[in-house]
Amino acid sequence: MTQHISCDLHDYIEVACMYGYQVRLILKDQSTAEGKAKDILTDTETREFLLLETEIGSQQVELIFLDKLQVLTPDARFTEVVFSGSCES
C-alpha cells in the first residue's frame, strides 16, 4: 500500500504550485532542496512528487520524505508547513 501525506498538508503544496512560490524543502534526512514549486506528479505506483524548478534544472521530491516546507516568496499566503504523519490511500 502506497503512503501519502495528509490531505490538509497536500493542500499547502497545491497552493505553492498554483502561485509558483519559491520554496526550501527540508527532508526527513535533513537534506534540503530549493526552487520554484511547479506541479505535483504521480507515478504508476501512485507515489506523489513535488516538481521543483531549480537553478540546475527540474527536481522531483517524493512528498512522503518532506519534513518541512519553507516559503521564500515575500507576502505568500503561508510561510512554513511542518509535515508530521501521513494517511493511507
Rosetta blueprint (number, residue, H / E / L):
1 M L
2 T L
3 Q E
4 H E
5 I E
6 S L
7 C H
8 D H
9 L H
10 H H
11 D H
12 Y H
13 I H
14 E H
15 V H
16 A H
17 C H
18 M H
19 Y H
20 G L
21 Y L
22 Q E
23 V E
24 R E
25 L E
26 I E
27 L E
28 K L
29 D L
30 Q L
31 S L
32 T E
33 A E
34 E E
35 G E
36 K E
37 A E
38 K E
39 D E
40 I E
41 L E
42 T E
43 D L
44 T L
45 E L
46 T L
47 R L
48 E E
49 F E
50 L E
51 L E
52 L E
53 E E
54 T E
55 E L
56 I L
57 G E
58 S E
59 Q E
60 Q E
61 V E
62 E E
63 L H
64 I H
65 F H
66 L E
67 D E
68 K E
69 L E
70 Q E
71 V E
72 L L
73 T L
74 P L
75 D L
76 A L
77 R L
78 F L
79 T L
80 E E
81 V E
82 V E
83 F L
84 S L
85 G L
86 S E
87 C E
88 E E
89 S L
